[in-house]
């Protein structure tokens, strides 16, 4: 049988002279090409170069922030002008999905002349952007005051961006109140699961406040720096901070708190109370014309600005058989001071107080639904401590100086064996103590040691300063 002829003939030409078609990905990028890092502006200034370096070297989203904050403030000192730049990747890779980790940083200043400066750094969706905006022209001194915080700004960013976040606002706390009216720092990482964290630090000539929230818990600290009369010598202030840090450690140990979160809390407290700036020359009431009396009053006070601080760990429920038994840790501490009178006569009252509320399991390392694992103690703690110093002066004389402290501690220990409670004991403990501080000082005042500012006088003041600490 004869073969039929084909109905269609297709001729495939050689590749010579044929232009290949370009293939695009669904995202609109050319397939098969290496990724290219591009910038929105062709400028190659110091900030852009830093952004390119950080963007390409970063192993994490937050790693892209490295060096960018400091570079922005350094640039602003030189130019005083606005700035905007972004870095992104184009080419043969699929861009980072928009639902991935995002980071936002904002630093806002308001100068004494009323000008607002806003610095923003954002990372997410495969891009890094940075900008500076100013509502007006700054004076040389204002620009210099902003630029001096470059290292502090970057340190705050680097600390919170670390794999194990740390708190470093010590540089931001070096706030030049003669040129700047206020400052606000915001840091936020979202869409990153347990690595999500938000932090803020604000400061003015009168207040400082800090807030941190993460999967591990929350921190809040507020310090009133408006009354420079409360500030003592730096050595006394350092002693008070050290005493508080020791108390924080003890509370964390007693309540089985989160060590990493407590470390951030302690760092924030110490940094915010390290330097209050230049004193205004205010003196305590009743002590204007008696330097020795001012010394004595300051020794009987902490030397710190009034404050409130709190730390709360994220709660967990480690016992599947008793989910209502949570592991928790909450601690609050504060100081308030009341001043009344005039330069000749004065009344001073300073209150310090703390409250620890915690609960934890101890015993069996892992609690399961099996009764054989249910051998443990469930401990609940409720501790309160307080102290009050009262000082009264009249016409250069110390009339009264007293210290009263109290504590109210309750510990409940519920013991289980094989899932059955075998004991449930609550141990209350209350204490109170009063001290006559005037009696410790009066002999030295009467024999002239106070007037001469003798070694014995200074030693007595140092001892009294140790007595008035809340954790003493």
PEMO-V169022 format. One record per residue. N is the residue number from 1. RES is the residue in three letters. PSI is psi in radians with two decimals (NA if undefined). Layout:
N	RES	PSI
N	RES	PSI
This chain:
1	UNK	2.40
2	UNK	2.47
3	UNK	2.42
4	UNK	2.69
5	UNK	2.54
6	UNK	2.49
7	UNK	-0.43
8	UNK	2.37
9	UNK	2.17
10	UNK	2.18
11	UNK	2.16
12	UNK	1.99
13	UNK	2.84
14	UNK	2.85
15	UNK	-0.14
16	UNK	2.21
17	UNK	0.05
18	UNK	2.31
19	UNK	2.13
20	UNK	2.49
21	UNK	2.45
22	UNK	2.39
23	UNK	2.28
24	UNK	2.58
25	UNK	2.88
26	UNK	-0.39
27	UNK	-0.04
28	UNK	0.23
29	UNK	2.70
30	UNK	2.25
31	UNK	2.58
32	UNK	0.10
33	UNK	2.56
34	UNK	2.55
35	UNK	2.59
36	UNK	2.29
37	UNK	2.19
38	UNK	2.81
39	UNK	2.65
40	UNK	-0.61
41	UNK	2.54
42	UNK	-0.04
43	UNK	2.50
44	UNK	0.86
45	UNK	3.10
46	UNK	-0.66
47	UNK	-0.79
48	UNK	-0.75
49	UNK	-0.69
50	UNK	-0.73
51	UNK	-0.78
52	UNK	-0.75
53	UNK	-0.82
54	UNK	-0.69
55	UNK	-0.76
56	UNK	-0.47
57	UNK	-0.32
58	UNK	2.39
59	UNK	-0.27
60	UNK	2.90
61	UNK	-0.81
62	UNK	-0.37
63	UNK	-0.36
64	UNK	-0.30
65	UNK	-0.19
66	UNK	2.15
67	UNK	-0.22
68	UNK	-0.72
69	UNK	-0.82
70	UNK	-0.69
71	UNK	-0.66
72	UNK	-0.79
73	UNK	-0.62
74	UNK	-0.71
75	UNK	-0.72
76	UNK	-0.60
77	UNK	-0.66
78	UNK	-0.76
79	UNK	-0.60
80	UNK	0.19
81	UNK	2.95
82	UNK	2.93
83	UNK	2.52
84	UNK	2.30
85	UNK	2.62
86	UNK	2.62
87	UNK	2.36
88	UNK	3.01
89	UNK	2.31
90	UNK	2.79
91	UNK	-2.62
92	UNK	0.55
93	UNK	2.63
94	UNK	2.21
95	UNK	2.74
96	UNK	2.25
97	UNK	2.54
98	UNK	-0.35
99	UNK	0.09
100	UNK	-3.08
101	UNK	2.48
102	UNK	2.47
103	UNK	2.39
104	UNK	2.26
105	UNK	2.37
106	UNK	2.29
107	UNK	2.08
108	UNK	2.31
109	UNK	2.56
110	UNK	2.17
111	UNK	2.93
112	UNK	-0.46
113	UNK	-0.07
114	UNK	0.05
115	UNK	2.41
116	UNK	2.28
117	UNK	2.24
118	UNK	2.19
119	UNK	2.22
120	UNK	2.44
121	UNK	2.21
122	UNK	2.49
123	UNK	2.41
124	UNK	2.72
125	UNK	0.40
126	UNK	0.17
127	UNK	2.79
128	UNK	2.22
129	UNK	2.68
130	UNK	2.54
131	UNK	2.73
132	UNK	2.29
133	UNK	2.42
134	UNK	2.37
135	UNK	-0.12
136	UNK	-3.06
137	UNK	2.36
138	UNK	2.63
139	UNK	2.90
140	UNK	-0.69
141	UNK	-0.65
142	UNK	-0.74
143	UNK	-0.69
144	UNK	-0.68
145	UNK	-0.68
146	UNK	-0.79
147	UNK	-0.50
148	UNK	-0.31
149	UNK	0.15
150	UNK	-0.87
151	UNK	-0.73
152	UNK	-0.68
153	UNK	-0.82
154	UNK	-0.65
155	UNK	-0.71
156	UNK	-0.72
157	UNK	-0.86
158	UNK	-0.67
159	UNK	-0.84
160	UNK	-0.35
161	UNK	-0.16
162	UNK	2.73
163	UNK	-0.73
164	UNK	1.69
165	UNK	2.48
166	UNK	2.83
167	UNK	2.17
168	UNK	1.60
169	UNK	0.26
170	UNK	-0.66
171	UNK	-0.70
172	UNK	-0.51
173	UNK	-0.23
174	UNK	1.03
175	UNK	2.17
176	UNK	1.63
177	UNK	-0.22
178	UNK	-0.39
179	UNK	-0.49
180	UNK	2.38
181	UNK	-0.64
182	UNK	2.81
183	UNK	2.50
184	UNK	2.16
185	UNK	2.26
186	UNK	2.39
187	UNK	2.20
188	UNK	2.27
189	UNK	2.17
190	UNK	2.97
191	UNK	0.52
192	UNK	0.45
193	UNK	-2.27
194	UNK	-0.21
195	UNK	-0.01
196	UNK	2.41
197	UNK	2.49
198	UNK	2.44
199	UNK	2.60
200	UNK	2.55
201	UNK	2.19
202	UNK	2.66
203	UNK	2.49
204	UNK	-3.02
205	UNK	-0.27
206	UNK	-0.45
207	UNK	2.77
208	UNK	2.39
209	UNK	2.53
210	UNK	2.45
211	UNK	2.30
212	UNK	2.33
213	UNK	2.31
214	UNK	-3.08
215	UNK	-0.35
216	UNK	-0.32
217	UNK	-2.73
218	UNK	2.58
219	UNK	2.45
220	UNK	2.26
221	UNK	2.34
222	UNK	2.30
223	UNK	2.31
224	UNK	1.97
225	UNK	0.29
226	UNK	-0.45
227	UNK	1.69
228	UNK	-0.22
229	UNK	-0.44
230	UNK	-0.26
231	UNK	2.20
232	UNK	-2.99
233	UNK	2.67
234	UNK	-0.56
235	UNK	-0.69
236	UNK	-0.72
237	UNK	-0.72
238	UNK	-0.66
239	UNK	-0.68
240	UNK	-0.73
241	UNK	-0.78
242	UNK	-0.68
243	UNK	-0.73
244	UNK	-0.71
245	UNK	-0.66
246	UNK	-0.70
247	UNK	-0.70
248	UNK	-0.76
249	UNK	-0.75
250	UNK	-0.74
251	UNK	-0.72
252	UNK	-0.64
253	UNK	-0.80
254	UNK	-0.70
255	UNK	0.08
256	UNK	0.87
257	UNK	3.05
258	UNK	2.02
259	UNK	-0.70
260	UNK	-0.74
261	UNK	-0.69
262	UNK	-0.61
263	UNK	-0.73
264	UNK	-0.70
265	UNK	-0.81
266	UNK	-0.73
267	UNK	-0.78
268	UNK	-0.77
269	UNK	-0.80
270	UNK	-0.77
271	UNK	-0.64
272	UNK	-0.30
273	UNK	0.18
274	UNK	-0.76
275	UNK	2.08
276	UNK	0.09
277	UNK	-2.95
278	UNK	2.17
279	UNK	2.68
280	UNK	-0.08
281	UNK	0.09
282	UNK	2.53
283	UNK	2.80
284	UNK	2.58
285	UNK	2.39
286	UNK	-0.01
287	UNK	0.22
288	UNK	-0.64
289	UNK	0.29
290	UNK	1.62
291	UNK	-0.67
292	UNK	-0.61
293	UNK	-0.66
294	UNK	-0.73
295	UNK	-0.82
296	UNK	-0.78
297	UNK	-0.78
298	UNK	-0.61
299	UNK	-0.51
300	UNK	-0.03
301	UNK	2.88
302	UNK	-0.47
303	UNK	-0.02
304	UNK	2.66
305	UNK	2.69
306	UNK	2.53
307	UNK	2.86
308	UNK	2.44
309	UNK	2.53
310	UNK	2.63
311	UNK	2.32
312	UNK	2.08
313	UNK	2.67
314	UNK	2.36
315	UNK	2.62
316	UNK	2.79
317	UNK	1.48
318	UNK	-0.12
319	UNK	1.82
320	UNK	-0.39
321	UNK	-0.41
322	UNK	1.31
323	UNK	-0.32
324	UNK	-0.24
325	UNK	1.70
326	UNK	2.63
327	UNK	2.15
328	UNK	2.77
329	UNK	2.17
330	UNK	2.30
331	UNK	2.29
332	UNK	2.52
333	UNK	2.53
334	UNK	2.83
335	UNK	2.36
336	UNK	2.50
337	UNK	2.35
338	UNK	2.18
339	UNK	2.35
340	UNK	2.67
341	UNK	-2.76
342	UNK	-2.93
343	UNK	-0.50
344	UNK	-0.66
345	UNK	2.47
346	UNK	2.68
347	UNK	2.25
348	UNK	2.30
349	UNK	2.17
350	UNK	2.15
351	UNK	2.39
352	UNK	2.46
353	UNK	2.68
354	UNK	2.72
355	UNK	2.13
356	UNK	2.19
357	UNK	2.07
358	UNK	2.74
359	UNK	2.51
360	UNK	2.80
361	UNK	2.48
362	UNK	2.58
363	UNK	-1.89
364	UNK	2.22
365	UNK	-0.59
366	UNK	2.12
367	UNK	2.26
368	UNK	-3.03
369	UNK	-0.10
370	UNK	2.34
371	UNK	-0.46
372	UNK	-0.34
373	UNK	-0.17
374	UNK	1.03
375	UNK	1.74
376	UNK	2.98
377	UNK	2.38
378	UNK	2.00
379	UNK	2.31
380	UNK	2.27
381	UNK	2.40
382	UNK	1.74
383	UNK	2.32
384	UNK	2.34
385	UNK	2.62
386	UNK	2.64
387	UNK	2.61
388	UNK	2.23
389	UNK	2.30
390	UNK	2.29
391	UNK	2.34
392	UNK	2.29
393	UNK	2.68
394	UNK	2.10
395	UNK	0.88
396	UNK	0.13
397	UNK	2.50
398	UNK	1.96
399	UNK	-0.61
400	UNK	2.44
401	UNK	1.99
402	UNK	2.72
403	UNK	2.26
404	UNK	2.22
405	UNK	2.66
406	UNK	2.72
407	UNK	2.52
408	UNK	1.84
409	UNK	2.32
410	UNK	2.24
411	UNK	2.17
412	UNK	2.19
413	UNK	1.94
414	UNK	2.06
415	UNK	2.33
416	UNK	2.48
417	UNK	2.21
418	UNK	0.60
419	UNK	-0.03
420	UNK	2.32
421	UNK	2.16
422	UNK	-0.27
423	UNK	2.66
424	UNK	1.72
425	UNK	2.22
426	UNK	2.19
427	UNK	1.85
428	UNK	2.58
429	UNK	2.09
430	UNK	2.41
431	UNK	2.61
432	UNK	2.58
433	UNK	2.45
434	UNK	2.46
435	UNK	2.38
436	UNK	1.70
437	UNK	-0.53
438	UNK	-0.67
439	UNK	-0.49
440	UNK	-0.45
441	UNK	-0.52
442	UNK	-0.76
443	UNK	-0.66
444	UNK	-0.51
445	UNK	-0.77
446	UNK	-0.63
447	UNK	0.09
448	UNK	-0.01
449	UNK	-0.64
450	UNK	-0.80
451	UNK	-0.68
452	UNK	-0.18
453	UNK	0.87
454	UNK	2.95
455	UNK	-0.70
456	UNK	-0.68
457	UNK	-0.79
458	UNK	-0.65
459	UNK	-0.69
460	UNK	-0.72
461	UNK	-0.69
462	UNK	-0.71
463	UNK	-0.74
464	UNK	-0.67
465	UNK	-0.60
466	UNK	-0.59
467	UNK	-0.61
468	UNK	-0.08
469	UNK	2.46
470	UNK	-0.60
471	UNK	0.16
472	UNK	NA
